[in-house]
């Protein structure tokens, strides 16, 4: 798969594409309807997306994503897309009129596939219906997708993650929710508690509910079971949310290595404890809870 980055003054250089257009945060099961439609056209395929969330760019706020651009690229590769086109978000792109957007990026495509609620161009004046009116033979609009009578979308997935409802979030994603990050220096408390942990840099990601999780961790192509904590470490009054994972069966330093954390099950909320011994007692209980889940799933 070829990756192409375009500035606002550059046109899409690849003609006759079967192209999916959207921000695609989550690359979830509704987005996958667009991907399936593109692949089914039997033409060279592409995803065209944006380098960052446009509204966050306009408001000068950091956007916390379900999937970073690097994640989207890996998922697109697995899908079998030929091209992944990233539009670099800038003031010029934000101000671009819908007709210019169509002419510059979409006019020479064989098919342009969008969700029913997609908007584009200055002030979001372009929408799926407008695109269809300009490119009637080329536009395919994918209708809303429901799961248990509610819309599938990134907002719903975030809500489920914020509640610790990992199984529902994973169903809506069509895969396990994951965070990829480099192992960085932590406080080193895990060793003193009998549970050495890898402290993972989660920068840019939307974090699920604070607490303890049963997770699986990919380390250099090998999958391990793990117990992962997200929180402020209130017992020790840390001021920043940490993402720490204790990996079963892996006893070595992991600094500067990239881990992929797959979220399986929420175990318990974050708690403050009276001291170190009370915390260790609870971690022992957490370990038992996680290992019961591991054993129960092995039997399936």
HULINHU-V403814 format. One record per backbone hydrogen bond with DSSP energy under -1.0 kcal/mol. CO is the residue of the C=O (numbers start at 1). NH is the residue of the N-H. If there is no record, write none. Layout:
# HULINHU-V403814
CO/NH
CO/NH
This chain:
# HULINHU-V403814
2/84
4/86
6/88
7/10
17/110
17/111
18/46
19/113
20/48
28/32
31/35
32/36
33/37
34/38
35/39
36/40
38/41
39/42
44/18
45/83
46/20
47/85
48/22
49/87
53/57
54/58
55/59
56/61
65/206
68/72
69/73
70/74
71/75
72/76
73/77
74/78
75/79
76/80
76/81
82/2
83/47
84/4
85/49
86/6
87/51
90/94
91/95
93/96
96/122
97/101
98/102
99/103
100/104
101/105
102/106
102/107
104/12
106/109
108/16
111/19
112/140
113/21
114/142
115/118
120/126
121/124
122/125
126/120
127/131
128/132
129/133
130/134
131/135
135/139
138/112
140/114
142/116
145/152
150/147
153/157
154/158
155/159
156/160
157/161
158/162
159/163
160/165
161/164
161/209
164/166
165/169
166/170
167/171
168/172
169/173
170/174
170/175
172/29
177/263
179/261
181/259
182/201
183/256
189/193
190/195
191/194
198/245
199/184
202/205
204/65
211/230
212/267
212/268
213/228
214/264
214/265
215/226
216/262
217/224
218/260
219/222
222/219
224/217
225/248
226/215
227/246
228/213
229/244
230/211
231/242
233/236
233/238
242/231
243/200
244/229
245/198
246/227
247/250
254/257
257/183
259/181
260/218
261/179
262/216
265/214
268/212
275/279
276/280
277/281
278/282
279/283
280/284
281/285
282/286
283/287
284/288
285/289
286/290
287/291
288/292
289/293
290/294
291/295
292/296
293/297
294/298
295/299
